[in-house]
């Protein structure tokens, strides 16, 4: 295999037939910058039609082209047909790299078509870089429980396949390119060969308190919390600040808060104006999930890792600091 035979980067656009998933747009915006460095073209791969307005959003992200796939086997998201589609497309066009949003579905089908193409698949990278000497993409992500940042490459095989969690990169459309190529492909997959069937679908109850990804303020509680009885003061602080409460992985593991409120590489990626952390140690796999204009950390350990990431650090008992903040905010309300 000659790596020079493989050109251009692809982003899979996951959608429900009405709206493109935000992670696909985020990836297009980020990879536009990478392609400007590598000289590759950036293509969005869309399986099944999308409304024109949604395609325009994708084009505004600076893509060079769209590969529009039609055919049988795509009535619902399934690993068999979708993996086959990417396998067929890849063998025809030889892309250098393919990126898939790290959704439940994306994490399922991306490794499948990577195996079919006899290549590797990395997951949950927090940064992407490019080595001009080797032409390899560098997938940078936390490892060893968040203690180090690992650099993963695919030095010999192509295409380079990676899944990226929603919210990892910013949605900042650079605007459309002067010319956007469109390739129409018909790839059929026998529906009888699909090994799963949708039996029923019950949407999650829409609880706005569980949607913390873009809250203006987030109060995150870490493993320093003594027990669930001490949690209410942090809910009160979040409410007074007009924000929402979140947590680190240990609080989810202890059954104190639900998974949807877990912040970090294995949870939600948050973009917020104000971020308070209480009793959070500061492991990389947590802090990598935080993008805040102002980051305030509270911990009783003056050597806690979290103080390497925050804008303002407060050394003290987390409950006492929280209570004092609540008192100060309530005093302002009276004034």
C-alpha positions in Angstrom: 0.0 0.0 0.0 1.3 3.5 -0.9 0.0 6.2 1.4 0.4 8.7 -1.4 -2.4 6.9 -3.2 -4.9 8.1 -0.5 -6.2 11.6 -0.6 -8.8 13.8 1.1 -10.7 13.6 4.4 -14.3 12.7 5.0 -16.8 13.5 7.7 -19.9 11.3 8.2 -22.9 13.5 8.7 -25.3 11.6 11.0 -28.9 12.8 10.8 -32.5 11.8 11.4 -33.8 12.9 8.0 -34.6 16.4 9.3 -31.6 17.7 11.2 -27.9 17.1 10.9 -26.4 16.0 14.3 -24.2 18.9 15.6 -21.1 16.7 15.9 -20.9 16.4 12.1 -20.9 20.2 11.8 -18.3 20.5 14.5 -16.0 18.0 12.8 -16.3 19.8 9.4 -15.3 23.1 11.0 -12.3 21.6 12.7 -11.1 19.5 9.8 -11.4 22.5 7.4 -8.4 23.9 9.4 -6.6 20.6 9.2 -7.2 20.1 5.5 -5.8 23.7 4.9 -2.6 22.4 6.3 -2.4 19.0 4.6 -3.7 20.1 1.2 -6.5 17.5 1.2 -10.1 18.3 0.2 -12.8 17.9 2.8 -16.0 15.9 1.9 -19.1 15.4 3.9 -20.7 12.0 3.4 -24.5 12.0 3.7 -26.5 8.8 3.6 -30.2 9.5 2.7 -31.5 12.9 1.8 -31.3 16.0 4.1 -33.4 19.2 3.7 -31.7 21.9 1.6 -31.4 24.2 4.7 -29.4 21.5 6.6 -27.1 20.9 3.6 -26.4 24.6 3.6 -25.3 24.5 7.2 -22.8 21.7 6.2 -21.6 23.7 3.2 -21.1 26.8 5.4 -18.6 24.7 7.4 -16.1 25.0 4.5 -16.4 21.6 2.9 -15.1 21.0 -0.6 -17.7 18.5 -1.6 -20.6 16.3 -0.6 -20.9 12.5 -1.3 -24.6 11.8 -1.3 -25.5 8.2 -0.9 -28.8 6.6 -1.8 -30.0 3.0 -2.0 -31.6 0.3 0.0 -30.8 -0.7 3.6 -30.9 2.8 5.1 -34.4 3.0 6.4 -33.0 3.1 9.9 -29.5 3.4 11.4 -27.8 0.0 11.3 -24.2 -1.1 11.4 -24.5 -3.6 8.5 -25.7 -1.3 5.7 -23.8 1.8 6.8 -20.5 0.0 7.3 -20.9 -1.5 3.9 -21.5 1.9 2.3 -18.3 3.3 3.8 -16.4 0.2 2.7 -17.6 0.5 -0.9 -17.0 4.3 -1.0 -13.5 4.0 0.5 -12.4 1.3 -1.9 -13.6 3.5 -4.8 -12.2 6.9 -3.7 -9.3 6.0 -1.4 -9.7 8.7 1.3 -6.8 9.4 3.6 -8.9 9.8 6.7 -12.5 9.3 7.8 -14.0 10.9 10.9 -17.2 9.9 12.6 -19.1 11.5 15.5 -18.7 9.5 18.7 -22.4 9.0 19.1 -23.9 5.6 20.1 -24.3 4.7 16.5 -21.0 6.2 15.3 -19.0 4.2 17.8 -20.7 1.1 16.6 -20.3 1.3 12.9 -17.0 3.1 12.5 -14.9 0.2 13.9 -16.9 -2.2 11.7 -16.0 -0.6 8.4 -12.4 0.0 9.6 -12.1 -3.7 10.1 -13.5 -4.4 6.7 -10.9 -2.0 5.2 -8.2 -3.7 7.2 -7.2 -0.4 9.0 -7.2 1.0 12.5 -9.8 3.1 14.3 -9.1 5.4 17.2 -11.7 6.8 19.6 -12.4 9.9 21.6 -9.5 12.0 20.5 -9.5 15.5 22.2 -7.1 17.0 19.7 -6.0 16.4 16.1 -2.6 17.2 14.6 -0.7 16.3 11.5 2.9 15.3 11.0 4.1 16.8 7.6 7.1 14.4 7.5 5.0 11.2 7.7 1.6 12.5 6.5 0.0 10.8 9.5 -2.7 12.4 11.6 -2.0 12.4 15.3 -5.0 11.6 17.5 -4.3 13.0 20.9 -6.3 11.8 23.9 -6.1 11.1 27.6 -4.8 7.7 28.7 -3.9 5.8 31.9 -6.9 7.1 33.7 -6.3 10.6 32.5 -2.8 10.9 33.9 -1.1 11.3 30.5 -1.9 12.5 27.0 -1.3 9.8 24.4 -0.5 10.4 20.7 -2.0 7.7 18.5 -1.1 7.4 14.8 -1.9 5.0 12.0 1.5 4.9 10.3 1.1 2.2 7.7 -2.6 1.8 6.9 -5.2 3.9 5.2 -7.7 5.3 5.6 -7.1 6.7 9.1 -10.4 6.3 11.0 -11.4 8.1 14.2 -14.5 8.8 16.2 -14.7 12.1 18.0 -17.1 12.9 20.9 -19.8 15.5 20.4 -18.7 18.9 21.8 -15.0 18.2 21.4 -14.6 20.9 18.8 -16.3 24.2 18.3 -19.0 24.8 15.7 -17.5 27.9 14.0 -18.4 27.9 10.3 -15.8 29.6 8.2 -18.2 30.1 5.3 -18.7 28.2 2.0 -16.0 27.5 -0.5 -16.2 29.0 -4.0 -16.9 25.6 -5.5 -18.6 22.7 -3.8 -18.4 19.4 -5.6 -21.3 16.9 -5.4 -20.9 13.2 -6.0 -24.0 11.0 -6.2 -23.6 7.4 -5.3 -26.1 4.5 -5.3 -25.1 1.7 -2.9 -27.7 -1.0 -2.2 -27.6 -3.3 0.7 -30.1 -6.2 1.0 -32.4 -5.3 3.9 -32.8 -9.0 4.7 -29.1 -9.1 5.5 -29.4 -6.5 8.2 -29.0 -8.3 11.5 -31.0 -5.9 13.7 -34.6 -4.7 13.6 -36.1 -1.7 15.4 -38.8 -3.1 17.7 -39.9 0.1 19.5 -38.8 3.6 20.2 -39.5 5.7 23.3 -37.8 9.1 23.3 -36.2 10.3 26.5 -38.3 12.7 28.6 -37.1 16.2 27.8 -35.7 17.3 31.1 -34.0 20.7 30.6 -32.0 20.3 33.8 -30.2 17.3 32.1 -29.1 19.5 29.2 -25.9 21.0 30.5 -23.7 21.1 27.4 -24.3 24.7 26.6 -25.5 26.1 30.0 -24.3 29.6 30.8 -23.1 28.4 34.2 -22.2 24.9 35.4 -21.6 24.0 39.0 -19.6 20.7 39.0 -19.4 18.5 42.1 -16.6 16.0 42.4 -15.7 13.1 44.6 -15.0 15.4 47.5 -18.7 15.4 48.1 -19.3 13.6 51.4 -22.7 12.1 50.5 -26.0 12.9 48.7 -27.3 14.8 51.7 -24.7 17.5 51.1 -25.7 18.0 47.4 -28.6 20.4 47.9 -26.4 23.4 48.7 -24.7 23.0 45.3 -28.1 22.8 43.5 -29.0 26.0 45.4 -25.7 27.7 44.2 -26.4 26.6 40.6 -29.9 28.0 40.8 -28.8 31.4 42.2 -26.2 31.7 39.4 -28.7 30.8 36.8 -26.9 27.6 35.9 -27.1 23.9 36.2 -25.4 21.2 38.2 -23.0 18.6 36.9 -20.6 16.0 38.3 -17.5 13.9 37.7 -17.5 10.2 37.1 -17.2 9.1 40.7 -20.5 10.7 41.6 -22.2 8.8 38.8 -20.5 5.6 40.0 -21.7 6.3 43.5 -25.3 6.7 42.2 -25.6 10.3 43.4 -26.2 12.0 40.0 -27.2 10.5 36.7 -24.9 9.8 33.7 -26.3 12.7 31.7 -24.7 15.1 34.2 -21.3 13.5 34.1 -18.7 15.9 32.6 -15.6 14.8 30.8 -14.2 12.6 28.1 -16.6 9.7 29.0 -19.5 12.1 29.6 -20.7 15.5 28.4 -18.5 18.1 26.9 -19.5 21.5 28.2 -19.1 25.0 26.8 -20.0 27.6 29.3 -19.4 31.1 30.5 -18.8 30.3 34.1 -17.6 26.9 35.5 -17.4 26.2 39.2 -15.8 22.9 40.4 -16.0 21.7 44.0 -13.9 18.8 45.2 -12.7 17.9 41.7 -9.2 16.4 41.6 -8.5 17.6 38.0 -7.8 14.5 36.0 -7.2 15.2 32.3 -10.2 13.1 31.3 -12.4 15.5 33.2 -10.8 18.8 32.4 -10.6 17.9 28.7 -14.4 18.1 28.7 -14.6 21.7 30.0 -14.5 24.8 27.8 -15.2 27.8 30.0 -14.7 31.6 29.7 -14.1 31.6 33.5 -13.1 28.5 35.5 -13.2 28.6 39.3 -11.9 25.6 41.3 -12.5 24.9 45.0 -10.5 22.1 46.7 -9.0 21.6 50.2 -5.8 20.2 48.7 -3.5 23.1 47.6 -1.6 20.7 45.3 -4.7 19.4 43.5 -4.3 19.1 39.7 -7.4 21.2 39.2 -5.5 24.3 40.1 -3.4 23.8 37.0 -6.4 24.4 34.8 -8.5 27.0 36.5 -8.6 30.8 36.2 -9.3 31.3 39.9 -8.5 28.8 42.7 -9.9 28.7 46.2 -8.2 26.4 48.8 -10.8 25.5 51.4 -13.6 23.2 52.5 -15.9 22.9 49.6 -19.1 23.0 51.7 -18.0 26.0 53.6 -17.0 27.9 50.4 -20.3 27.0 48.7 -22.3 28.2 51.8 -20.4 31.5 51.8 -21.1 32.0 48.0 -24.8 31.3 48.6 -24.8 33.8 51.5 -23.1 36.5 49.3 -25.5 36.0 46.4 -28.5 36.1 48.6 -27.3 39.3 50.2 -27.0 40.8 46.8 -30.6 39.8 46.0 -31.8 41.8 49.0 -29.8 44.9 48.0 
